[in-house]
Amino acid sequence: MAGKMSKGWLSNDTTLTEISTYDPIQLFSGNVLQSLQQLMRHPQNNLKIWVGTQMTVGPHMPADPQPPHYDAIIEAVAIIDEKEQIFQNLLLYQKTDLLDADGAVLVYQRLVNLLGGDAQRAETLIDETSPHWHPHSNSHSLLPDDAKTLLAFVESFSPHGLDTPQLDEAFRKGVHLVGLLTKQSCISLLQMWLFSLAMCDVSLIIALHPHDQEEEEEEDRTDNNDNANNAMGIIRLAQTQTQNAPTMFKYTAKIVDCDQKPAKKLRSRWKKEQLVRLYSDP
């Protein structure tokens, strides 16, 4: 239900008359077509469509049960995702957070302690140290042994069926393993957590242009880092809503707003944890 909750309702947007049925989780579970259909019916601030220079779908616009080019847009995006695996690759990036937020705070505290309490230096190291891992690979396998031991414990832990003393004991073991981490292990784990955080808050821009060639062309791709977030090619639609409308399109797809989150977010999270403990401790 959390995935379907309307941002507009949370922001007291009085122009909304119903809760959106759009569930972004479906984009990553193989139900891309259904998720796009729901998004088109309830775009709110999650979808904007321009035809030429005119916005036809977007926030604060009257809901249209059948926006212009509805079927063609949904079909095009679904085909592009099938070719490029955009959402599956994005999910791969999001899964680099091998720790949850509470675990990341504990690792951050460990790093600060290793540096004699210098939080500023810890954040500089996180932001500026070259990563020893890559999101396209098995990030877990590239970590030092002390980090692997911690992650093996985290992955094997299940709270189901455990009573409070057992949960407390598991927490103490986890804290003990965090206390054995080296500086480099802390930096790598926190970089991965921040990278995942960035990948959970991105935008996808897709541009479609009619293509007048009758033969499909080989997609023009490069592997350099400057185009790492770009994809381009040619697609053919099975159907169009308008007679004589083009069925072939040249597309470009780009992930944007994916700048690395700064390490100072960890300090902010740490301070919030301290406030919670202050008011929760007897």
C-alpha positions in Angstrom: 0.0 0.0 0.0 2.9 2.4 0.7 4.0 2.2 -2.9 0.5 3.3 -4.0 0.1 6.2 -1.6 -0.5 9.4 -3.4 2.2 12.1 -2.9 -0.5 14.7 -3.7 -2.6 13.6 -0.7 0.4 13.8 1.5 1.0 17.4 0.3 -2.7 18.4 0.8 -3.2 18.8 -3.0 -7.0 19.5 -3.1 -7.2 19.0 -6.9 -7.0 15.2 -6.5 -10.2 13.2 -6.3 -8.9 9.7 -5.9 -5.9 7.7 -4.7 -3.6 6.6 -7.4 -3.5 2.9 -8.2 0.0 3.3 -9.6 2.5 0.9 -7.9 6.1 1.5 -8.8 7.1 -1.9 -7.4 5.4 -3.5 -10.4 7.9 -1.9 -12.7 10.5 -4.2 -11.2 8.4 -7.3 -10.9 7.7 -8.0 -14.6 4.4 -6.2 -14.6 5.7 -3.2 -16.6 2.7 -2.9 -18.9 0.2 -2.9 -16.1 2.2 -0.4 -14.1 2.4 1.9 -17.0 -1.3 1.7 -17.6 -2.0 2.7 -14.0 0.6 5.5 -14.2 -1.1 6.9 -17.3 -4.5 6.9 -15.5 -3.0 8.6 -12.4 0.1 10.5 -13.5 0.1 13.1 -10.7 3.8 14.2 -10.2 5.2 10.8 -11.4 4.7 11.3 -15.1 5.1 14.1 -17.6 4.5 13.8 -21.4 5.3 16.4 -24.0 4.1 16.2 -27.6 6.5 18.6 -29.3 6.7 21.5 -27.0 3.3 21.1 -25.4 2.8 19.2 -22.1 -0.2 16.9 -22.5 0.2 14.9 -19.2 1.6 16.2 -16.0 0.9 17.4 -12.4 -1.9 19.8 -11.8 -3.5 18.9 -15.1 -7.1 17.5 -15.4 -7.1 13.7 -15.4 -7.6 12.3 -18.9 -8.7 8.6 -18.9 -7.4 8.4 -22.5 -4.5 10.8 -23.0 -3.2 11.5 -26.5 -1.2 8.6 -27.9 -2.0 6.6 -24.8 -1.6 3.1 -26.4 1.5 4.0 -28.5 3.3 5.5 -25.5 2.7 2.6 -23.3 3.7 0.1 -26.0 6.8 2.1 -26.8 8.1 2.3 -23.2 7.4 -1.4 -22.7 9.3 -2.3 -25.8 12.2 -0.1 -24.9 12.4 -1.6 -21.4 12.3 -5.1 -22.8 15.2 -4.2 -25.1 17.3 -2.2 -22.6 16.3 -3.9 -19.3 16.1 -0.4 -17.8 14.1 -1.3 -14.7 15.9 -4.5 -14.1 19.3 -2.8 -14.3 18.0 -0.1 -12.0 16.9 -2.7 -9.5 20.4 -4.2 -9.6 21.8 -0.8 -8.7 19.3 -0.4 -5.9 20.3 -3.8 -4.4 23.8 -2.6 -3.6 22.5 -1.5 -0.2 23.7 -4.7 1.6 22.8 -3.0 4.9 19.6 -1.3 6.0 19.6 2.3 7.2 20.1 1.3 10.9 23.1 -0.9 9.9 24.6 2.0 7.8 24.4 4.2 10.9 26.3 1.7 13.0 29.0 1.3 10.3 29.2 5.1 10.1 29.7 5.3 13.8 32.4 2.7 13.6 34.3 4.7 10.9 34.1 7.9 12.9 35.5 6.0 16.0 38.3 4.6 13.9 39.2 8.2 12.9 39.3 9.4 16.4 35.8 11.0 16.4 36.5 13.1 13.2 33.1 12.9 11.4 34.2 15.4 8.8 37.2 13.3 7.8 35.0 10.2 7.7 32.6 11.9 5.3 35.4 13.2 3.1 36.9 9.6 2.8 33.4 8.2 1.9 32.9 10.9 -0.8 36.4 11.0 -2.3 37.8 7.4 -2.0 37.7 5.5 -5.3 35.2 2.6 -4.9 36.6 -0.9 -4.6 33.4 -2.4 -6.0 31.2 -2.0 -9.1 27.4 -2.2 -9.3 27.6 -4.4 -12.4 29.4 -7.1 -10.5 28.7 -9.2 -7.4 29.5 -6.4 -5.0 29.5 -8.8 -2.0 32.4 -10.8 -3.5 34.7 -7.8 -3.9 34.5 -6.8 -0.2 37.2 -7.6 2.5 36.6 -10.7 4.6 35.5 -8.8 7.7 32.7 -7.1 5.7 31.7 -10.5 4.1 31.4 -12.0 7.6 29.1 -9.2 8.7 26.9 -9.4 5.5 26.7 -13.2 5.8 25.3 -12.8 9.3 22.8 -10.1 8.1 21.6 -12.2 5.2 21.2 -15.3 7.3 19.2 -13.5 10.1 15.5 -13.8 10.2 13.5 -12.2 13.1 10.5 -14.5 12.6 9.8 -16.7 15.6 12.4 -15.1 17.8 11.5 -13.7 21.2 12.9 -10.5 22.7 16.1 -12.0 24.3 17.0 -13.7 21.1 16.5 -10.5 19.1 18.7 -8.7 21.6 21.4 -11.3 21.3 21.3 -11.1 17.5 21.6 -7.3 17.7 24.6 -7.6 20.1 26.3 -10.1 17.6 25.7 -7.7 14.7 27.2 -4.8 16.7 30.2 -6.9 17.6 30.8 -7.7 13.9 30.5 -4.0 13.0 33.1 -3.3 15.7 35.6 -5.6 13.8 35.3 -3.7 10.5 38.4 -2.0 9.1 38.4 1.6 7.8 38.3 0.4 4.2 35.4 -2.0 4.8 33.4 0.8 6.4 34.0 3.1 3.5 33.0 0.5 0.9 29.8 -0.5 2.7 28.8 3.1 3.2 29.5 4.0 -0.4 27.4 1.1 -1.6 24.5 2.2 0.7 24.7 5.8 -0.6 24.8 4.6 -4.2 21.7 2.5 -3.7 20.0 5.5 -2.0 20.8 7.6 -5.1 19.4 4.9 -7.4 16.1 4.9 -5.5 15.3 8.5 -6.4 15.9 8.9 -10.1 14.0 10.1 -13.2 13.7 8.3 -16.5 13.5 10.5 -19.7 12.5 8.8 -23.0 12.4 10.7 -26.2 10.6 9.3 -29.3 11.1 10.6 -32.9 9.3 9.2 -36.0 11.7 7.1 -38.1 11.1 7.1 -41.8 13.4 4.2 -42.8 11.7 0.9 -43.5 14.6 -1.2 -42.4 15.7 -1.5 -38.8 19.2 -0.1 -38.2 21.7 -1.5 -35.8 21.6 0.4 -32.6 24.5 2.9 -32.1 26.0 2.1 -28.7 29.2 2.9 -26.9 30.6 1.6 -23.7 32.3 4.7 -22.4 31.4 6.1 -19.1 29.9 9.3 -20.5 27.0 7.3 -22.0 26.7 4.8 -19.1 23.1 6.1 -18.4 22.1 6.4 -22.0 20.4 4.0 -24.4 19.3 4.6 -28.0 17.9 2.6 -30.8 14.9 2.0 -33.1 11.6 0.3 -32.3 8.6 -0.7 -34.3 5.2 -0.5 -32.8 2.6 -3.2 -33.4 -0.2 -0.7 -33.7 -1.0 3.0 -33.7 -4.2 4.9 -32.8 -4.2 7.1 -35.9 -4.4 5.9 -39.5 -1.1 6.5 -41.4 0.6 7.4 -38.2 4.3 6.3 -38.0 5.0 2.9 -36.5 8.8 3.2 -36.4 10.5 5.4 -33.9 14.1 6.3 -33.0 14.4 6.5 -29.2 16.8 7.7 -26.6 16.4 6.8 -22.9 18.4 8.4 -20.1 18.4 8.0 -16.3 18.8 11.4 -14.7 18.9 12.9 -11.1 21.3 10.0 -10.1 24.1 12.1 -8.5 25.8 10.4 -5.7 24.3 11.2 -2.3 26.7 13.0 0.0 28.1 11.2 3.1 26.7 14.0 5.3 23.3 12.3 5.0 24.8 9.6 7.3 25.5 12.2 10.0 22.0 13.5 9.7 20.6 10.0 10.1 22.9 9.4 13.0 21.6 12.5 14.8 18.0 11.3 14.3 18.9 7.9 15.7 20.3 9.6 18.8 17.1 11.6 19.3 15.0 8.5 19.1 17.2 6.7 21.7 17.1 9.8 23.9 13.3 9.7 24.1 13.0 5.9 24.1 15.5 5.0 26.8 13.8 4.6 30.3 
